[in-house]
């Protein structure tokens, strides 16, 4: 038994349009959106960080290399400000982003001294908001092609 499948030309054109959108999303939109997100996270983190001298704030920079983006904080003491120390370590924002707790636990200390500084999150809280905004922007773009 032979079956013939006929595809309506307008349906095929619509499918090709949607596939073309996803291709352009990967080649044009996604790198632009990722770069925007890195700059947004950097800006929010600079606004959130509590500072005395401003050195920590000045060390927050977005880094963009092709389709890879990151936000760097170039001060060695940044993790201690972000996560706190000793019994006051807080991993909430980081865990919400899906980053394993072992990353931050390295900054808890070795117990040689009793130093308990409270967490003063600035980077991971900003990253959480920036990632949510990125997903919202991409979702809106995708919904437009339905």
C-alpha positions as CSV (number, residue, x, y, z in Angstrom):
1,X,0.0,0.0,0.0
2,X,1.4,3.4,-1.0
3,X,0.4,6.5,0.8
4,X,0.8,10.0,-0.5
5,X,1.4,12.9,1.9
6,X,0.6,16.3,0.6
7,X,1.8,19.4,2.4
8,X,0.1,22.7,1.9
9,X,2.7,25.1,0.5
10,X,1.6,27.9,2.9
11,X,2.2,25.5,5.9
12,X,5.6,24.6,4.5
13,X,6.5,28.3,4.1
14,X,5.4,29.0,7.7
15,X,7.5,26.1,9.0
16,X,10.5,27.4,7.0
17,X,10.0,30.9,8.4
18,X,10.0,29.5,12.0
19,X,13.1,27.4,11.4
20,X,14.8,30.5,9.9
21,X,13.9,32.4,13.0
22,X,15.6,29.8,15.2
23,X,18.7,29.9,13.0
24,X,18.9,33.7,13.2
25,X,18.3,33.4,17.0
26,X,21.5,31.4,17.3
27,X,23.6,33.5,14.9
28,X,22.4,37.1,15.7
29,X,20.0,37.4,18.6
30,X,21.5,35.0,21.1
31,X,25.1,36.5,21.1
32,X,23.5,40.0,21.4
33,X,21.2,39.0,24.2
34,X,24.0,37.2,26.1
35,X,26.2,40.3,25.8
36,X,23.4,42.5,27.0
37,X,22.9,40.2,30.0
38,X,26.6,40.3,30.9
39,X,26.5,44.1,30.9
40,X,23.2,44.1,32.9
41,X,24.6,41.8,35.5
42,X,27.7,43.8,35.8
43,X,25.7,47.1,36.2
44,X,23.4,45.5,38.8
45,X,26.3,44.0,40.8
46,X,28.1,47.4,40.8
47,X,25.0,49.0,42.1
48,X,24.5,46.3,44.8
49,X,28.0,45.9,46.1
50,X,28.6,47.7,49.4
51,X,32.0,49.4,49.3
52,X,34.2,51.7,51.2
53,X,37.1,52.4,48.8
54,X,35.3,51.4,45.5
55,X,38.0,48.9,44.5
56,X,35.7,46.0,44.6
57,X,33.0,47.9,42.6
58,X,35.6,48.9,40.0
59,X,36.8,45.4,39.5
60,X,33.4,44.1,38.3
61,X,33.6,43.8,34.5
62,X,31.7,41.9,31.8
63,X,33.8,39.7,29.5
64,X,32.6,38.8,26.0
65,X,34.4,36.3,23.8
66,X,32.3,35.3,20.8
67,X,29.2,33.5,22.1
68,X,30.7,33.1,25.6
69,X,30.1,35.8,28.2
70,X,30.9,36.1,31.9
71,X,31.2,38.7,34.6
72,X,34.5,38.8,36.4
73,X,35.3,40.3,39.8
74,X,39.0,40.7,40.1
75,X,39.5,41.3,43.8
76,X,40.6,38.2,45.8
77,X,38.3,39.2,48.7
78,X,35.2,39.3,46.6
79,X,34.0,35.8,47.5
80,X,34.2,36.6,51.2
81,X,32.0,39.6,50.7
82,X,29.6,37.7,48.4
83,X,29.2,34.5,50.6
84,X,30.3,35.6,54.0
85,X,32.7,33.6,56.2
86,X,32.6,31.1,59.0
87,X,29.1,30.3,60.4
88,X,27.6,33.2,58.4
89,X,28.2,31.7,54.9
90,X,25.1,32.1,52.7
91,X,24.8,30.2,49.4
92,X,21.1,31.0,48.6
93,X,21.6,33.0,45.4
94,X,24.2,30.7,44.1
95,X,22.2,27.5,44.7
96,X,19.2,29.1,43.0
97,X,21.3,29.4,39.9
98,X,22.2,25.7,40.1
99,X,25.8,26.2,41.1
100,X,27.0,23.5,43.5
101,X,27.6,24.5,47.1
102,X,31.2,23.2,47.0
103,X,32.1,26.2,44.9
104,X,31.4,28.7,47.8
105,X,32.3,26.4,50.6
106,X,36.0,26.8,49.7
107,X,35.7,30.3,51.1
108,X,34.3,29.3,54.5
109,X,37.8,29.0,56.0
110,X,39.8,26.3,57.7
111,X,38.6,27.1,61.2
112,X,42.0,28.5,62.3
113,X,40.4,31.8,63.4
114,X,36.9,32.8,64.4
115,X,35.9,35.2,61.7
116,X,32.2,35.4,60.9
117,X,31.5,38.0,58.3
118,X,27.9,38.2,57.1
119,X,27.2,37.5,53.4
120,X,26.7,40.7,51.4
121,X,25.6,39.3,48.0
122,X,26.1,41.4,45.0
123,X,27.1,39.2,42.0
124,X,25.1,36.0,42.2
125,X,21.9,37.9,43.2
126,X,22.5,40.1,40.1
127,X,23.2,37.1,37.9
128,X,19.9,35.4,39.1
129,X,17.9,38.5,38.0
130,X,19.9,38.9,34.8
131,X,19.3,35.3,33.8
132,X,15.6,35.6,34.5
133,X,15.5,38.7,32.4
134,X,17.3,37.0,29.5
135,X,14.9,34.1,29.6
136,X,11.9,36.5,29.6
137,X,13.3,38.4,26.6
138,X,14.0,35.2,24.6
139,X,10.6,33.7,25.5
140,X,8.9,36.9,24.1
141,X,10.9,36.6,20.9
142,X,9.9,33.0,20.5
143,X,6.2,33.6,21.2
144,X,6.1,36.2,18.4
145,X,6.7,33.5,15.8
146,X,3.7,31.3,16.9
